[in-house]
Every structure is written in structure tokens, then in C-alpha cells.
Amino acid sequence: MPNSTANRLATFVERLLGAPLPIAVRTWDGERVGPEGPTVVLKNRRALRRLLYAPGELGLARAYVSGDLDVEGDLAEGFRRIWASTRSGELRRVQLAPRDWAGAAGLAARLGVLGLPPKPPAEEARLTGVLHSLRRDRSAIAHHYDLSNAFYQLLLDDSMSYSSAYWTSGNPPAPGYGLAQAQHDKLELICRKLGLRPGMRLLDVGCGWGSLLVHAAKHHGVHAVGVTLSAEQVQHVRGRLAQHDLEDRVEVRQQDYRELTDAPFDAVASVEMGEHVGEANYPTYTNTLFRMLNPAGRLVLQQMSRGRAGDTAPGGGAFIERYIAPDMTMRPLSRTLGHLEEAGFEIRDVHALREHYVTTVREWAETLEFHWAEAVALVGEAEARVWRLYLVGGALAFEENRMGVDQILAVRPTETGESGLPATREWA
């Protein structure tokens, strides 16, 4: 139907993109246009109003989170088609010229879409203050990690490990080998790389819900200190320490890395926390990690990175920056290594885990879908939709090398250059 709402909309969008629609569109009147497969459903005119005021990723995210827009079919396949068309150059990046804005306004008037801009969903972060100040960083961490301990317990394995697992049974995993075992193997790998032995003192910077603290104390006999900015995480970790009778050997604090003073430690770990530091503060972060270590002490830094050059925004894009991890910065691996070397570290090993994260995030996504009703009851439907977008898109970003993740082993050499490491990879 050439004069239908769906057809008018598709014609305008295809002119902007310079190519046919990669996925289908269904408008609120039930008309559908586009190829077979995943279908974007515009449930009301407000969905288009959100896109009119915030064209591109942010407007789409706001419409989806609010429920004004939905997707029928495989959401991951829809992402895959759009990214493939953009990567090949078939789709142009939308940058509206004055003529395009006039056309969009005219079409909006004909479709009855004009009106005041809708308020962003309440789930969108609204931070204030100086970027990466102590107060703002606490707010940024609270936005993501203080969501609900019960929600994270629903999503994660029993260890509450919220970082890439290490899948040692192959891909796809062997029958009977699941996320809990893969996370155990990741924690054990970190402990072996750190060379932990009974009586050593371990610092975990950004300790999350305490997975590494508990594992290292129980299985390697260390005394450990963990720091996090999340009040919810501190509360959860203290409960776990009491449960495992580890209160005399493990301490957890609500503390910023910039406030650490109780060096030295025999080993330091920081697992997927450096993304929250910010580029300007990253030298302070790496200098702190160095300062906390004894000479010949080891550091394991696990961190996400930008993939193909220029393919991913430093913060992950408008959706992640507004809804998931505000103020996050992902840098290329080479830049992280440079920061560590400038702080005085010697880089001893770099272990890419990108494909491991694909499997990990898909496990979380499947868990979310399986427990969808429970997730909605815990955090509300809008927040659950945020997480659906995040996990589905995240798995594809790692799959397509838009994002990476690496375990870096570094050492603080002695004054005479000794590393204290064996000649072979004893952890391998």
C-alpha cells in the first residue's frame, strides 16, 4: 500500500540510508514493509517522536526501553543485519542535513507525530558534577551496580562473577560444563597467574560481589582486601564472608582506588574495573596499582577494550553510555599496555579472552529470558528491557571484534630488575 504509514516511513528512511531497509517495520496500524525476518514494531506515534528528537541509536533505545517500540523475531539477527549493512558501507550513517530535517518534519506532520519531546525513560542515567570526580564516579557505579543484588543473583552464577568466564571445555562447551564451572576456571586462572600461596596478601581493586576474594581465600589461603564503590556489593560480600567463615582473613571496603594507602600487597588484581576509570585518570589508576605492590609482586588486570580501530565509541555508544555504564572508557589494548609500562610495570603476558566473553554474555542473556517474569518483578519491565538490549548487543559486539577483553599479567620489578617469575608459564 504505497500511501500507508509503513510505506511512507520506509521510503523516507531508505532515502536517508541510501539502501533498502535491512529489517522490516510494522506501524501501529498493522501495516508491514521490508524483508522477511526480524521486524521493528512501532506501537504508537510516540515511538517516532522519540526518533525525531533523538535520531539514531539513542532514540531507538529510548523507544525500546519505554515500550513504544518492540522487536518481533530474533533481536540478535536484527542487530547482525544492521551492523553488517553498516560495515559493508551499504547503509550510510544518518546525519540529517537541513533538507532532511524539513522532510522529516513534513512527514511527521502528515503522520500526526509532531509534539513535545517525550521524557527519557527513568532508567537513563543523569549524572552531575565533574567528570570522574569521586562523587560522580560513585554515582556512575551506583547506577549500574546498585541496581539490585537479587537481580544480579538471578542473572549470574553462584560465585556472582560479573566478568568474562574462561571456557576450558571447548566451544561449544562440553555437555555438563556450564557457566559456574567456567567462572570457577577463570578465578583459578587468575590465582595461578598471580602465584598465590597461603599467607600472601591480595588486593582486589573493584572487587564486585567478592567472587575472587572468596575463591582466593578458600582455595589459596591468602589474606585479602577488596574495594568497591558500590554499597550493595559491600553488603553482599560481607554476608558471603560470614557464610564462608572468612571474616578474619578477608576485608571489603566501600572505597575508591584513589583512597588506598595500606601498601604493600604481594599480589593485586583488578577485573573489568579499569573501564570505569576514564582516560585522564588512567595514569593515576596504574600508578596506584604499582604503588600497592611489593617488588616482584604480580598484577592481573582483566579489561575490556575497543575492537577494530574506530569501530566502537570509547564509551560503547549512546545506549551503553546512557543506560549501562555512564562515563565508561574503553581504550585499545596497546594504550592500556603503554599506561602500565609508564607506571613502571613489566608486561609479562597478554591473554585475549574475546571469544570467551561471547559465550559468557549469551549465557547471561539466556538466563534473563528464562527468568524474564522474575526479572521484571525485581527491577521493572523497562529495566529488564535495558538488560535485554545490553546482553544481546554485547554478545554480538564481542563476536564481531567491535569489543575485546584481555587478561594482562604484569610485574613490579625489583630495583635490580628481577621479576620473580619462572621461565615458563606455570599457570598454563
C-alpha positions in Angstrom: 0.0 0.0 0.0 2.0 3.0 -1.3 0.2 5.5 0.9 0.3 3.5 4.1 2.1 4.8 7.2 4.6 2.0 7.0 5.4 2.6 3.3 5.7 6.4 3.7 8.1 5.9 6.6 10.1 3.2 4.8 10.5 5.4 1.7 11.9 8.3 3.8 14.2 6.1 5.8 15.6 4.3 2.7 16.4 7.7 1.1 18.3 8.7 4.3 20.2 5.4 4.5 20.8 5.1 0.8 19.7 1.4 0.8 16.7 -0.8 1.3 15.7 -1.5 4.9 17.8 -4.3 6.4 14.9 -5.3 8.6 11.1 -4.9 8.4 9.0 -2.3 10.0 5.4 -2.6 11.3 3.5 0.5 12.3 0.7 1.0 14.8 -1.9 0.5 12.1 -0.7 -3.1 11.5 0.9 -2.4 8.1 4.3 -4.1 7.5 7.0 -3.3 5.0 10.5 -4.7 4.5 12.3 -8.1 4.2 11.4 -11.3 5.9 12.8 -11.8 9.3 13.1 -9.6 12.4 10.5 -6.8 12.5 10.7 -3.5 14.3 7.2 -2.8 15.7 6.3 0.9 16.2 3.5 0.5 18.7 2.4 4.2 18.7 3.3 7.6 17.3 5.4 8.4 20.3 8.0 5.9 19.1 8.5 8.1 16.0 8.5 11.2 18.1 11.4 9.8 20.1 13.3 9.1 16.9 12.5 12.6 15.6 14.1 14.3 18.6 17.0 11.8 19.0 17.7 10.2 15.6 19.8 7.0 15.7 20.8 4.7 18.5 19.7 6.9 21.4 16.2 7.4 20.1 15.8 3.7 19.3 17.0 2.8 22.7 14.6 5.2 24.4 11.7 3.9 22.3 12.5 0.2 23.1 13.1 0.7 26.8 9.8 2.7 27.2 7.9 0.0 25.3 6.9 2.4 22.5 8.9 0.1 20.1 9.3 -3.6 20.1 11.0 -6.3 18.0 9.3 -9.4 16.7 11.6 -12.3 15.8 15.3 -12.7 16.6 16.7 -9.5 18.2 20.3 -10.6 17.7 19.6 -11.3 14.0 18.2 -7.8 13.7 21.4 -6.3 15.2 23.5 -8.5 13.0 21.8 -7.4 9.8 22.1 -3.7 10.6 25.7 -3.9 11.6 26.6 -5.9 8.5 24.9 -3.4 6.3 26.7 -0.5 8.0 30.1 -2.3 8.0 29.8 -3.0 4.3 29.0 0.6 3.5 25.6 -0.3 2.2 24.0 1.9 4.9 25.1 5.4 5.4 25.4 6.8 8.9 22.5 9.1 9.3 23.5 12.8 9.5 20.5 14.9 8.9 21.0 17.9 6.6 18.6 20.9 6.7 16.7 19.4 3.8 16.4 16.1 5.6 15.1 17.8 8.8 12.5 19.6 6.7 11.4 16.3 5.1 11.3 14.6 8.5 9.2 17.4 9.9 6.8 17.3 7.0 6.4 13.5 7.2 5.9 13.8 11.0 3.1 16.3 10.5 1.4 14.1 7.9 1.6 11.1 10.3 0.4 13.0 13.3 3.7 12.6 15.2 4.5 16.2 15.9 4.5 17.2 19.6 6.8 18.0 22.5 9.8 15.7 23.0 8.9 12.7 25.2 10.7 12.5 28.5 13.6 10.0 28.5 12.9 6.8 30.4 13.6 7.0 34.2 16.2 4.2 33.7 18.5 6.7 31.8 21.5 7.9 33.9 21.6 11.6 34.8 25.0 12.3 36.3 26.1 15.7 37.5 29.4 17.1 38.7 33.0 17.0 37.4 33.8 14.0 35.1 35.5 11.2 37.2 35.4 13.2 40.4 35.0 11.0 43.5 31.3 11.9 43.8 30.4 11.5 40.2 32.2 8.1 40.0 30.3 6.9 43.0 27.0 7.9 41.2 28.1 6.2 38.0 28.9 3.0 39.8 25.7 3.1 41.8 23.7 3.5 38.6 24.8 0.1 37.4 25.9 -2.0 40.3 23.4 -0.9 43.0 20.5 -1.9 40.8 19.6 -4.9 42.9 21.6 -7.7 44.5 18.7 -10.0 43.9 18.7 -9.2 40.2 22.4 -10.0 39.8 21.9 -13.2 41.8 19.2 -14.1 39.3 21.5 -13.3 36.3 24.9 -14.6 37.4 26.2 -17.9 38.6 26.5 -18.7 42.3 30.0 -17.1 42.6 28.5 -13.8 41.5 31.3 -13.3 39.0 30.4 -10.4 36.7 33.1 -10.6 34.1 34.2 -12.9 31.2 34.4 -16.5 32.2 37.1 -18.9 30.9 35.6 -21.8 29.0 38.1 -24.6 29.1 36.0 -27.4 27.6 35.8 -26.1 24.1 33.4 -24.1 22.0 30.5 -25.0 22.2 31.1 -26.2 25.8 31.0 -29.9 26.5 27.8 -31.4 28.0 27.7 -30.8 31.7 30.2 -27.9 31.6 28.4 -24.7 32.3 28.8 -21.1 33.3 29.5 -21.9 37.0 32.5 -24.1 36.1 33.8 -21.6 33.5 33.7 -18.8 36.1 35.5 -21.1 38.6 38.1 -21.8 35.9 38.5 -18.0 35.3 39.0 -17.3 39.0 41.5 -20.2 39.3 43.4 -19.0 36.3 43.8 -15.5 37.9 45.0 -17.0 41.1 47.6 -19.2 39.3 48.8 -16.2 37.3 49.2 -14.3 40.5 51.2 -17.2 42.0 49.1 -17.1 45.2 50.3 -19.0 48.2 49.0 -19.3 51.8 49.7 -16.3 53.9 50.1 -13.9 50.9 48.3 -10.6 50.9 46.0 -9.9 47.9 44.3 -6.6 46.9 41.3 -6.8 44.6 40.5 -3.3 43.1 36.9 -3.2 42.0 36.0 -6.5 43.8 32.4 -6.7 42.7 30.4 -9.2 44.7 33.5 -10.9 46.0 34.0 -13.8 43.7 37.8 -13.5 43.6 38.2 -12.6 47.2 36.2 -15.7 48.4 37.9 -18.1 45.8 41.5 -16.9 46.7 40.9 -17.1 50.4 39.2 -20.5 50.3 41.4 -22.3 47.8 44.8 -20.5 48.1 44.9 -19.4 51.8 45.5 -15.7 51.2 44.6 -12.7 53.3 42.7 -10.3 51.0 41.3 -6.8 50.8 38.7 -5.8 48.3 37.5 -2.3 47.4 34.4 -1.2 45.5 32.3 2.0 45.3 29.1 0.0 45.4 27.3 -0.1 48.7 25.1 -3.0 47.6 28.2 -5.0 46.7 29.9 -4.4 50.1 26.7 -5.6 51.8 26.6 -8.7 49.7 30.3 -9.5 50.2 30.2 -9.2 53.9 27.3 -11.7 54.0 29.3 -14.1 51.9 32.4 -13.8 54.2 30.3 -14.6 57.2 28.7 -17.6 55.3 32.2 -19.0 54.4 33.8 -18.1 57.8 36.3 -15.8 56.1 35.8 -12.6 58.1 39.2 -13.0 59.8 41.0 -13.2 56.5 39.1 -11.0 54.1 38.1 -7.4 54.3 35.9 -5.5 52.0 35.6 -1.7 51.9 33.5 0.9 50.1 36.5 2.8 48.9 37.8 4.5 45.8 41.2 3.3 44.4 42.5 6.8 44.8 42.0 6.5 48.6 44.1 3.4 49.0 47.0 3.8 51.5 47.8 0.4 53.0 50.5 -0.9 50.7 52.2 -3.2 50.2 50.4 -6.3 48.9 52.0 -9.4 47.5 49.6 -9.5 44.5 47.0 -7.2 43.0 44.0 -8.0 40.8 41.6 -5.6 39.0 39.0 -7.4 37.0 36.9 -5.3 34.5 37.1 -2.2 36.7 39.6 -0.1 34.6 36.9 0.7 32.1 35.3 3.0 34.7 38.4 5.0 35.4 38.4 7.4 32.5 41.3 8.3 30.2 42.5 11.3 32.2 42.7 9.3 35.4 44.1 6.1 34.0 47.7 7.1 34.8 46.6 7.6 38.5 45.0 4.2 38.4 48.0 2.3 37.0 50.4 4.2 39.4 48.2 3.2 42.3 48.3 -0.4 41.2 52.1 -0.2 41.0 52.4 1.5 44.4 50.3 -1.1 46.1 52.6 -3.9 45.1 55.7 -5.3 46.7 58.8 -5.5 44.4 58.4 -8.7 42.3 54.7 -8.6 43.1 52.3 -9.6 40.3 49.3 -7.8 38.8 46.5 -9.4 36.8 44.4 -6.8 35.0 41.4 -8.1 33.1 39.8 -5.3 31.0 37.5 -4.7 28.0 39.0 -2.9 25.1 37.9 -1.2 21.8 38.0 -3.6 18.9 38.7 -2.6 15.3 40.1 0.9 15.2 37.4 3.5 15.2 34.6 0.9 15.1 33.4 1.4 18.7 32.8 4.6 20.6 35.1 4.9 23.7 32.1 4.6 25.9 30.5 1.8 23.9 27.9 4.0 22.2 24.9 6.2 23.2 22.9 3.3 24.6 25.6 1.9 26.9 26.7 5.4 27.9 23.2 6.5 29.0 21.8 3.3 30.3 24.5 0.8 31.4 27.9 2.3 32.3 27.9 6.1 32.2 31.4 7.7 31.9 32.9 4.3 30.8 36.0 4.5 28.6 37.3 1.5 26.6 40.7 2.1 25.1 42.7 0.0 22.6 44.8 -2.7 24.3 48.0 -1.1 23.1 47.2 2.1 25.1 46.5 0.2 28.2 49.8 -1.6 28.0 51.5 1.8 27.5 49.9 3.2 30.6 51.1 0.1 32.6 54.7 0.4 31.3 54.8 4.1 32.1 53.7 3.3 35.6 56.8 1.0 36.0 55.3 -2.4 35.2 56.9 -5.0 33.1 54.3 -6.7 30.8 54.8 -10.5 31.0 51.7 -11.9 29.3 48.6 -10.9 27.4 45.7 -13.4 27.1 42.9 -12.5 24.8 39.5 -13.8 26.0 37.2 -12.2 23.4 35.5 -15.4 22.3 35.1 -16.4 25.9 33.0 -13.3 26.5 30.7 -14.2 23.6 29.7 -17.4 25.3 29.5 -15.8 28.8 27.2 -13.0 27.7 25.0 -15.4 25.8 24.6 -17.5 28.9 23.5 -14.4 30.9 21.1 -13.4 28.1 19.5 -16.9 28.1 19.2 -16.8 31.9 17.5 -13.4 31.6 14.9 -14.7 29.1 14.3 -17.9 31.0 13.6 -15.9 34.2 12.0 -12.9 32.5 9.0 -12.7 34.7 11.2 -12.8 37.9 13.5 -10.1 36.4 10.6 -7.8 35.7 9.2 -8.3 39.2 12.7 -7.4 40.6 13.6 -4.3 38.5 10.6 -3.5 36.4 9.9 -4.1 32.7 11.8 -1.1 31.4 15.0 -2.0 33.3 14.6 -5.6 32.1 14.4 -4.4 28.5 17.6 -2.3 29.1 19.4 -5.6 30.0 17.9 -7.5 27.1 19.3 -4.9 24.7 22.6 -4.8 26.5 23.3 -8.5 26.6 22.1 -9.3 23.1 24.1 -6.4 21.6 27.1 -7.1 23.8 27.5 -10.7 22.7 27.5 -9.6 19.1 30.0 -6.8 19.8 32.5 -9.3 21.1 31.7 -11.8 18.4 32.4 -9.3 15.6 35.5 -7.8 17.3 33.9 -4.5 18.0 34.9 -5.0 21.6 37.6 -7.2 23.1 38.7 -8.3 26.6 42.1 -9.3 27.8 43.9 -10.6 30.8 47.2 -8.8 31.3 49.9 -10.2 33.6 52.4 -7.6 34.7 55.1 -7.5 37.5 56.7 -4.7 39.5 60.4 -5.5 39.0 62.9 -5.1 41.9 65.4 -2.3 41.8 67.9 -4.8 40.1 65.3 -5.8 37.5 64.3 -9.2 39.0 60.7 -10.2 38.1 60.4 -13.2 40.4 58.6 -15.1 37.7 59.5 -18.6 36.5 60.9 -19.0 33.0 57.8 -20.9 31.9 54.1 -20.2 32.2 53.4 -22.4 35.2 49.7 -21.4 35.1 49.1 -22.7 31.6 
